[in-house]
Amino acid sequence: MASYTAEVSAIHKKFNIAVKRAKTKKSLNKAYSVHKKAHERLLKKHLREEIAMINKAKKKLE
């Protein structure tokens, strides 16, 4: 598993490449929507991991 910041960096790199390569408005919109969905998936995964870590710490304190 890569770190959160490394994964965000990879997402931005792919997005920047797609924007530079885009020739139409439609391809720019598609690049943005793919980028946004990737961010949302990654954030959801990251927050799920953090909640699990917090719940584990809470159980230790009980």
Secondary structure, 3 states (H helix, E strand, C coil): CCCHHHHHHHHHHHHHHHHHHCCCHHHHHHHHHHHHHHHHHHHHHHHHHHHHHHHHHHHHHC
